Amino acid sequence: MPDRPQSDVTHAAAKPSRTLERLAARLRGSVGKAIADFHMIADGDRVMVCLSGGKDSYTLLDILLSLKRSAPVRFELLAVNLDQKQPGFPAEVLPRYLESIKVPYHIIEQDTYSVVRRVVPSGRTLCGLCSRLRRGALYRFAAQQGISKIALGHHRDDIVETLFLNLFFGGRLKAMAPKLLSDDGRHIVIRPLAYAAERDIARYARGRAFPLIPCKLCGSQDNLQRRAVKQMLAGWEQEFPGRTETIFRALRNVELPHLADPRRFDFAALDAQRVTPMSERDEQTLADELDAGPALA
């Protein structure tokens, strides 16, 4: 389907409640701060918003459209969805919605579903391979279209969950960067929702009545490891409100000398940086000089 002409006209809907307006303002503030802190969008950028049909990507597109109207830089938005040919996928939902808000879009059609079903053994989760194939298709399209930034809908909770998944199951201190360069060095990926809480996004999506598409059409089982981490964090949040935010803040306050990775910090250089301690005699001489005060002329 050809790209549609862009407009700043928002989706026609009933006047939002004061609660929804306040929530929208909070999300705009968090997204705007993330964009500024990590230099996500520059003047003249062509930003591809990857739209899956879930609450996160709908919210991402909606907030970016809102910010675009008052941003100090000019940038373009292109909504892109990958139709993976899953049985029962409602292919008309996203085009109808995007046309209603007059946002330029493109639907990539690629049968990754059949590939994943053929390759992944029965009973195993399909999400890993599906994600890699989806990323490859989106990267190829971005290269063909001259896209300068690829925007994904991962939020703060996704980032913290990924930290613990890598910690518990991969033995790595690694999360999701708000902005990163792809492995091949060709693409800049941004996550403008990096500061946004999932509960706020869920409330906003309900308030805006986005036409959500479930990610269960392929019949894949849940990622059990991610579900366990999500439940752990939810339990912590219930007992200690604000803990998820505190963990996220820790990702922004990394002290490399107090970790243990010799690839990231030069521990050998510490010996040369050490200050030679004074002898007891030198310390006493310095103390006597300080006690004596300035010499009289």
Sequence and secondary structure as in RCSB ss.txt:
>XXXX:A:sequence
MPDRPQSDVTHAAAKPSRTLERLAARLRGSVGKAIADFHMIADGDRVMVCLSGGKDSYTLLDILLSLKRSAPVRF
ELLAVNLDQKQPGFPAEVLPRYLESIKVPYHIIEQDTYSVVRRVVPSGRTLCGLCSRLRRGALYRFAAQQGISKI
ALGHHRDDIVETLFLNLFFGGRLKAMAPKLLSDDGRHIVIRPLAYAAERDIARYARGRAFPLIPCKLCGSQDNLQ
RRAVKQMLAGWEQEFPGRTETIFRALRNVELPHLADPRRFDFAALDAQRVTPMSERDEQTLADELDAGPALA
>XXXX:A:secstr
                 HHHHHHHHHHHHHHHHHHHHTT   TT EEEEE  SSHHHHHHHHHHHHHHTT SS  
EEEEEEEE   TT  TTHHHHHHHHTT  EEEEE  HHHHHHHHS TTS  HHHHHHHHHHHHHHHHHHHT SEE
E    HHHHHHHHHHHHHHH       SEEE TTS  EEE TTTT  HHHHHHHHHHHT     TTTT     HH
HHHHHHHHHHHHHHSTTHHHHHHHHHTS  GGGS  TTTS GGGHHHH      HHHHHHHHHHHHH S   
